[in-house]
Amino acid sequence: MTKTTIDITRPADLLSHDLGTGPVRSQRPVYQDLLPPCNNACPAGENIQAWLALVQAGQYQQAWQVLMQDNPMPAVHGRVCYHPCESQCNREQLDGAVSIHAVERFLGDMALAQNWQIQPVRPASGKRVLVIGAGPSGLSAAYHLARLGHQVVIYEAGPIAGGMMRFGIPAYRLPRRELDGEIKRIEALGVEIVLNRKVDNLLADKQQGHFDAVFVAVGAHLSKRIDIPARDASKMLDAVTFLRQAASGTAPKLGRRVAVYGGGNTAMDAARTAKRLGAEEALIIYRRDREHMPAHAFEADEAIEEGVKINWLRSIKAIDDSSLKVEVMELDDTGRAVATGRYETLEADALILAIGQDTDTGFLHAVPDIEFKADGTVMVDTGMQTGAPGIFAGGDMVPSERTVTVAVGHGKKAARHIDAWLRNERYSPAPKHDLVSYEQLHIWYNTDAEQKSQYHLSLAQRRENFSEIVSGLNAADVTFEAQRCFSCGNCFECDGCYGACPEQAIIKLGPGKRYRYDYALCTGCAVCYEQCPCHAIEMIVEPGA
């Protein structure tokens, strides 16, 4: 690598004297591990940096094994996760984040293509756990519990597993083959999924099935209602039902002009789906502006690219035979939408309501000590346990951000606490290291390596069917992307410190074992610290100085 001149940021104590050198060393270097921002930002708790390092070395199956310790569905997440890891990636401040989701997708797809399987990490415990709901959180919990040696049965009220991954995310974002493949791998671990099995009496089902613990993850499948006067209520339908019908091939005829009320990701998906089903015009109506829109920016961008129109700052007041009466809104100083008393008429043959979802937790009201919030979500403690001993909950039915990745993270977290509860123990996660920032890195080598792009279908191709829009990267591009990782905060054995030390005070311990200091030779000059690109070395005050 070619060194370049940079401005090194050094601790204040290094600036106060001659770098600790002299007859008596006043400072010494130490190797450390810090928390990379990608790992810190992942709702599923993935050790992203670790599996990226294995991909760099071409060890794809080993990388997948590390990834699967935290997330049982990488092919799904590589497609639908909004990848907050990338928005926090330190490389984003230089030339663009590492395309972590594309690498994850590659590993997930390769695992499916080569039929890689996962084995339990503990022997059978003899304990039985009931999971209610086969959505992302329920599947994640079942997977992790099975790996920990427990017998898991999922009761799913619907005819097929997947939850909102199947019925809320269109196939152009998440093809069903990959979703089905990852669900089958979870079943191969020994997880039993009982379909068309709705739970009305949880305590009775727990007793009759001889279950030792329960994880409830029923999601949020009920569309919120809104009172809009309508002469023909048949022209109004909710987005969740519409997307479910579209996924099953039973979508209703919408007419030429379709309006969607809402500003979230579901509204974007409903409008894009309507276009694919033949609507000539799809119009999203949202009562606030784009800055306050809950949908992710890329979702809105893609919808607009496909010809969806968005009418900001409008609130629907009534629906007639083929038109909508909307009121123009304004934002006050707090960003709240307020009425103006000015009205417009918009043409629409059908109206899809996408104003949010509620969770159907009524069946839990008979369980003593479970507490609910006003919106019906269930209160849980830091271990995902409800007020009822042995009954845990997660995913969209608890107060949290509602995404697939958050739900999967809940499932993993709950599984670890359920496992400890079954063993009459308490699960305590390891304390996190300090977070490492971009300013702490010493990137002295050539960094000219822009992110590889994923191929997107043309607009004409998108409008005709539900084919997947985004393609994956090939092996060469995936390896390139992994090599763009700075390994923030953790030594990757670049030998920079070893080569820079003027006193030969650094001892190599062998591949994968890093280095150690011979403090009998070290003068505390900080040359190793200054050149360490990932900030895996810190200078500390000499003990006793």
Residue pairs with C-beta under 8 A, 6 or more apart in sequence:
1 444
1 445
1 446
2 445
2 446
3 444
3 445
4 444
4 445
4 446
6 442
6 443
6 444
8 442
8 530
9 439
9 440
10 526
10 529
10 530
11 539
13 27
13 539
13 541
14 20
14 27
14 526
14 539
17 26
19 27
19 524
19 525
19 526
20 26
20 27
20 28
20 523
20 524
20 525
20 526
20 539
20 542
21 523
21 524
21 525
24 542
24 545
25 522
25 523
25 524
25 542
25 545
26 524
26 541
26 542
26 545
27 524
27 526
27 539
27 540
27 541
27 542
27 545
28 517
28 519
28 522
28 524
28 539
28 540
28 542
28 543
29 517
29 522
29 524
29 526
29 528
29 529
29 537
29 538
29 539
29 540
30 517
30 537
30 538
30 539
30 540
31 491
31 514
31 515
31 516
31 517
31 536
31 537
32 433
32 489
32 536
32 537
32 538
33 433
33 489
33 490
33 491
33 536
34 433
34 434
34 435
34 436
34 488
34 489
34 490
34 535
34 536
35 432
35 433
35 434
35 435
35 436
35 489
36 48
36 49
36 90
36 436
36 487
36 488
36 489
36 490
37 85
37 88
37 89
37 90
37 435
37 436
37 437
37 488
38 48
38 49
38 85
38 86
38 88
38 89
38 98
38 100
38 488
39 45
39 46
39 47
39 48
39 49
39 85
40 88
40 432
40 435
41 84
41 85
41 87
41 88
42 48
42 84
42 85
42 405
42 409
43 84
43 401
43 403
43 405
43 406
43 408
43 409
44 70
44 71
44 77
44 405
44 408
44 409
44 412
45 70
45 409
45 412
45 413
46 67
46 70
46 71
46 85
47 66
47 69
47 70
48 85
48 100
49 485
49 487
49 488
49 490
50 66
51 63
51 64
51 66
51 67
51 103
51 107
52 63
52 98
52 100
52 103
52 482
52 485
53 482
53 485
53 487
53 492
54 60
54 62
54 63
54 66
55 63
55 103
55 107
55 478
55 479
55 482
56 479
56 482
56 483
56 485
58 479
60 106
60 107
60 110
60 475
61 111
61 114
61 116
63 107
64 74
64 107
64 108
64 110
64 111
64 116
65 118
67 74
67 104
67 107
68 74
68 118
70 412
71 77
71 140
71 408
71 412
72 118
72 139
72 140
72 143
72 144
72 182
72 185
72 186
72 408
73 108
73 136
73 139
73 140
73 179
73 182
73 408
74 104
74 105
74 107
74 108
74 111
74 182
75 105
75 108
75 109
75 111
75 112
75 178
75 179
75 181
75 182
76 108
76 136
76 165
76 174
76 178
76 179
76 182
76 404
77 101
77 104
77 105
77 108
77 404
77 405
77 408
78 101
78 102
78 103
78 104
78 105
78 106
78 107
78 108
78 109
78 472
79 101
79 105
79 173
79 174
79 175
79 178
79 468
79 470
80 165
80 169
80 173
80 174
80 404
81 101
81 104
81 403
81 404
81 405
82 296
82 403
82 405
83 100
83 101
85 100
85 101
86 92
86 97
86 98
86 99
86 100
86 101
87 97
89 97
89 98
89 100
90 436
90 437
90 438
90 441
90 486
90 488
91 97
91 98
91 484
91 485
91 486
93 438
94 438
94 443
94 447
95 447
95 448
95 449
95 450
95 451
96 450
96 451
97 451
98 451
98 481
98 482
98 484
98 485
99 451
99 452
99 454
99 473
99 481
102 452
102 454
102 472
102 473
102 477
102 478
102 481
103 473
103 478
103 481
103 482
105 472
105 473
106 472
106 473
106 475
106 478
108 178
108 182
109 178
109 472
110 116
111 185
112 178
112 181
112 182
112 185
117 185
117 188
118 147
118 185
118 189
119 147
120 146
120 147
120 148
120 149
120 189
120 190
121 147
121 148
121 149
122 147
122 148
122 149
123 149
124 149
124 151
125 148
125 149
125 150
125 151
125 422
125 423
126 151
127 149
127 150
127 151
127 212
127 213
127 422
128 150
128 151
128 152
128 153
128 209
128 210
128 211
128 212
129 142
129 145
129 150
129 151
129 152
129 153
129 211
129 212
129 213
129 214
129 215
129 418
129 422
130 152
130 153
130 154
130 155
130 205
130 206
130 209
130 211
130 213
130 214
130 215
131 138
131 141
131 142
131 145
131 152
131 153
131 154
131 155
131 214
131 215
131 217
132 138
132 154
132 155
132 199
132 202
132 214
132 215
132 216
132 217
132 218
133 154
133 155
133 156
133 157
133 163
133 216
133 217
133 218
133 219
133 395
134 154
134 156
134 158
134 161
134 162
134 163
134 183
134 193
134 195
135 162
135 163
135 164
135 165
135 217
135 218
135 219
135 395
135 396
135 407
136 163
136 164
136 165
136 395
136 404
136 407
136 408
136 411
137 217
137 219
137 394
137 395
137 396
137 407
137 408
137 410
137 411
137 414
138 154
138 156
138 163
138 215
138 217
138 395
138 411
139 154
139 161
139 163
139 183
139 186
139 408
139 411
140 407
140 408
140 409
140 410
140 411
140 412
140 415
141 152
141 215
141 217
141 394
141 410
141 411
141 412
141 414
141 415
141 418
142 152
142 154
142 186
142 191
142 215
142 411
143 186
143 189
143 191
143 411
143 415
144 411
144 412
144 415
144 416
144 419
145 152
145 215
145 415
145 418
145 419
146 152
146 186
146 189
146 190
146 191
147 189
148 415
148 419
150 418
150 419
150 422
151 190
152 190
152 191
152 192
153 191
153 192
153 193
153 194
153 209
153 211
154 161
154 191
154 192
154 193
154 194
155 194
155 197
155 198
155 199
155 205
156 193
156 194
156 195
156 196
156 197
157 196
157 197
157 198
157 199
157 218
158 167
158 195
158 196
159 195
159 196
160 166
160 195
161 183
161 193
161 195
162 179
162 183
163 219
164 219
164 220
164 221
164 396
164 404
165 174
165 179
165 404
166 176
166 179
166 247
167 221
167 240
167 243
167 244
167 247
167 248
168 240
168 243
168 244
168 266
168 269
169 269
169 404
170 243
170 246
170 247
170 269
170 272
170 273
170 276
170 466
171 247
171 466
171 467
171 468
172 272
172 276
172 462
172 466
172 467
172 468
172 469
173 269
173 468
173 469
175 468
183 193
187 193
199 205
199 363
200 363
201 363
201 366
202 214
202 216
202 363
202 364
202 366
202 367
202 391
203 366
203 367
205 211
206 214
212 390
212 422
213 390
213 391
213 392
213 418
213 421
213 422
214 390
214 391
214 392
215 384
215 392
215 393
215 394
215 411
215 414
215 415
215 418
216 364
216 378
216 386
216 391
216 392
216 393
216 394
216 397
217 393
217 394
217 395
217 397
217 407
217 410
217 411
218 359
218 360
218 361
218 395
218 397
219 359
219 395
219 396
219 397
219 407
220 357
220 358
220 359
220 396
220 397
220 402
221 240
221 357
221 359
221 360
222 240
222 357
222 358
222 359
222 360
223 238
223 239
223 240
223 241
223 353
223 354
223 355
223 356
223 357
223 358
224 353
224 355
224 356
224 357
224 358
226 261
226 353
226 355
228 236
228 316
228 317
228 318
228 319
228 351
229 317
229 318
229 319
230 236
230 318
230 319
230 320
231 319
231 320
231 321
232 319
232 321
235 319
235 349
235 350
235 351
236 319
236 350
236 351
236 352
236 353
237 252
237 350
237 351
237 352
237 353
238 352
238 353
238 354
239 260
239 262
239 266
239 267
239 269
239 270
239 352
239 353
239 354
240 266
240 357
242 251
242 252
242 270
242 273
242 352
243 266
243 269
243 270
243 273
245 251
245 252
246 273
246 277
251 273
251 277
254 274
254 277
254 278
254 279
254 349
254 350
255 279
255 349
255 350
256 279
256 280
256 281
256 349
257 279
257 280
257 281
257 283
257 322
257 347
257 348
257 349
257 350
258 271
258 274
258 279
258 281
258 282
258 283
258 348
258 349
258 350
258 351
258 352
259 282
259 283
259 284
259 285
259 316
259 324
259 346
259 348
259 350
259 351
259 352
260 267
260 270
260 271
260 274
260 282
260 283
260 284
260 285
260 351
260 352
260 354
261 267
261 284
261 285
261 286
261 316
261 351
261 352
261 353
261 354
261 355
262 270
262 284
262 285
262 286
262 353
262 354
262 355
262 356
263 284
263 286
263 287
263 288
263 292
263 293
263 294
263 295
264 293
264 294
264 295
264 354
264 356
265 294
265 295
265 296
265 299
266 354
266 357
267 284
267 286
267 295
267 352
267 354
268 284
268 295
268 299
268 300
268 302
268 303
268 308
269 299
270 352
270 354
271 282
271 283
271 284
271 303
271 308
271 352
272 282
272 302
272 303
272 306
272 308
274 282
274 352
275 282
275 306
275 307
275 308
275 463
276 462
276 463
276 464
276 465
276 466
281 309
282 307
282 308
282 309
283 308
283 309
283 310
283 311
283 346
283 348
284 303
284 308
284 309
284 310
284 311
285 311
285 314
285 315
285 316
285 324
285 326
285 346
286 293
286 310
286 311
286 312
286 313
286 314
287 313
287 314
287 315
287 329
287 337
288 312
288 313
288 329
288 331
288 335
288 337
289 312
289 313
289 331
290 300
290 310
290 312
292 331
292 335
293 300
300 310
302 469
303 310
304 310
305 459
306 459
306 462
306 463
307 459
307 463
311 326
311 346
313 328
313 329
313 330
313 331
313 337
314 326
314 327
314 328
314 329
314 344
315 326
315 327
315 329
315 337
315 339
316 324
316 325
316 326
316 351
317 325
317 326
317 327
317 343
318 324
318 325
319 325
319 348
319 351
322 347
322 348
322 349
323 345
323 346
323 347
323 348
324 345
324 346
324 347
324 348
324 351
325 343
325 344
325 345
326 343
326 344
326 345
326 346
327 339
327 340
327 341
327 342
327 343
327 344
328 340
328 342
328 343
328 344
329 337
329 338
329 339
329 340
330 337
330 338
330 340
331 337
331 338
332 338
357 396
357 402
358 375
358 376
359 376
359 377
359 378
359 396
359 397
360 376
361 372
361 376
361 377
361 378
361 397
362 376
364 370
364 372
364 378
364 386
365 372
367 386
367 388
367 391
368 388
369 386
369 387
369 388
370 378
370 379
370 386
370 387
370 388
370 391
371 378
371 379
371 386
371 387
372 378
372 379
373 379
373 399
377 397
377 398
377 399
378 386
378 393
378 397
378 398
379 386
379 387
379 398
379 399
380 386
380 392
380 393
380 394
380 398
383 392
383 413
383 414
383 417
383 421
383 427
384 392
384 393
384 394
384 398
384 410
384 413
384 414
384 417
385 391
385 392
385 417
385 421
386 392
386 393
390 421
392 414
392 417
392 418
393 414
394 407
394 410
394 411
394 413
394 414
395 406
395 407
395 410
395 411
396 402
396 407
398 410
400 406
400 410
416 427
416 429
417 427
419 427
420 426
420 427
433 489
435 489
436 488
436 489
436 534
436 535
440 489
440 535
441 486
441 488
441 533
441 534
441 535
442 530
442 531
442 532
442 533
442 535
443 486
443 533
444 496
444 531
444 533
445 533
449 480
449 483
449 484
451 481
451 484
452 473
452 477
452 480
452 481
454 470
454 471
454 472
454 473
455 470
455 471
456 469
456 470
456 471
457 467
457 468
457 469
457 470
461 467
462 469
473 481
486 533
486 534
487 533
487 534
487 536
488 534
488 535
489 534
489 535
489 536
490 534
490 536
491 514
491 515
491 532
491 534
491 536
492 534
493 511
493 512
493 514
493 515
494 533
495 508
496 528
496 531
496 532
496 533
497 506
497 515
497 528
497 531
497 532
497 537
498 506
498 508
498 515
500 527
500 528
500 531
501 522
501 527
501 528
502 525
502 527
503 521
503 522
503 523
503 525
504 521
505 517
505 518
505 519
505 520
505 521
505 522
505 523
506 515
506 516
506 517
506 518
506 528
507 515
507 516
507 517
507 518
508 515
509 515
509 516
524 539
524 542
526 539
528 537
529 537
529 538
529 539
